[in-house]
Amino acid sequence: MPGRITVLGLGPGNPALRTIAAELSLQQATRIILRTTVHPGLEDLADDPRVTSCDDLYESLPTFSLVYDAIANRVVAAARETDVVFAVPGHPRFGESSVTAVFALAAQFAVSVNLIEGISAVDAIITLLGIDPIDSGVQLLDGTACVETLHTGDFRSGMHAVDPSRPCLINQVYSSSIASAVKLSLMRYFPDTHPVSIIQAASAPGLERIRESTLFELDHQSFDHLTSVWIPALTPLTDLRSIKTLQWLVALLRSPGGCAWDRKQTHTSLRDALIEESYEVLDAVDAGDGANLQEELGDLLLQVIMHAQIAEEMESFVFADILESVNAKLIRRHPHVFGDAVALTPEQVVETWNAVKAQERNGHFSTPGGESNGIGLPRSASALSRVARQMTNTADADSNPLGDDEALQLGNDLLNAVDAIVRRGGDPDRMLFAALQGRGKGVADSVIHGVKPT
């Protein structure tokens, strides 16, 4: 009959902080396996004949994943012969992947596992810092996860959900390489000069140490297996790299006592600004000006946030509804990435995309507003764009493409027509749209039924 595994936490480094349950379990154990002896506060167990460790696995295996699997195999194999205490530093459920591996493997062999809690390193750190983690909204991060994220290169956006308006406690920062990954990850959210605290041996008597640095210089410090990093929160007016700050600023400007101009705006009054900002983005794209593109995209994003705030005040929708809609649409229209569809070439992707859009048009998904007259353009598109799209869809292709001189002449004819309209007080776009509507039903029917207009 297999034995039982007792997984217990030894606390963060001070034997006096072990729980009574942990001490009793250790005293009654016939065999004790330590995940590691490289931790303070284990002197009383070092020469105990019942004790073995897994330090040899760290020395012989190349990755932590393999180490944790090997530890689990060792613990479960021992438990199939006798009762085993598997003891780990801190709390067994705080950053202990080996414990997760033990539970999973033990379940496969029907070996029962009991868990005895311990004081975690997090407890010791917040005590040393003198903070209330719930009141301050502390975020707990794993430094090794930052390394894995960096391996994705330029495609890591959104992989770390860090909120700079809340402080961060980052554990397992045991080397300069991990500190460098933490720095590069957090510099997406915090200023380079943001202050950080490097905490070592938080509960080891006489070894506790806090060093101050800046985020940029973080990886220039010394680290060991007892090192954590504390990142203070940014205030709203200094958290300038967060979408939440932009939402907060717009809401503040729109609120009573905010900005009179911003409070006056409506969806309709901002219509021209939205178009102008979009064109300015296109100007930056056409100019290949990255710095200006960054600025103009920010101005365009401001328009989105403004419309979202106005809609929220009208109880129409909120910004999160916008995100939900576009995220769902991206997932839905990429079944070859997020589902079982196969699309290996750009042409196959377009076919898949169009097939999903057809389902949307047939009522499988809600897509209000949108396209008009079957030409694939929004109703508010310029008349010239609509004419060009309709003529492309319905006119026979000319086998003789435009030459340079002819193109210039036709361009001048178009320009002269616009000039004549403007000189007489007309609106070229509206007049072109009216002419398009004059053709109206005939053109629309030809697009829908595939009949060339006469």
Secondary structure, 3 states (H helix, E strand, C coil): CCCCEEEEECECCCHHHCCHHHHHHHHHCCCEEECCCCCCCCHHHHCCCCEEECHHHHHHCCCHHHHHHHHHHHHHHHHCCCCEEEEECECCCCCCHHHHHHHHHHHHCCCCEEEECCCCHHHHHHHHHCCCHHHHCCEEEEHHHHHHHHCCHHHCCCCCCCCCCCCEEEECCCCHHHHHHHHHHHCCCCCCCCEEEEEECCCCCCCCEEEEEECCCHHHCCCCCCEEEEECCCCCCCCCCCHHHHHHHHHHHHCCCCCHHHHHCCCCCCHHHHHHHHHHHHHHHHHCCHHHHHHHHHHHHHHHHHHHHHHHHCCCCCHHHHHHHHHHHHHHCCHHHHCCCCCCCHHHHHHHHHHHHHHHHCCCCCCCCCEECCCCEECCCCHHHHHHHHHHHHCCCCCCCCCHHHHHHHHHHHHHHHHHHHHCCCCHHHHHHHHHHHHHHHHHHHHHHCCCCC
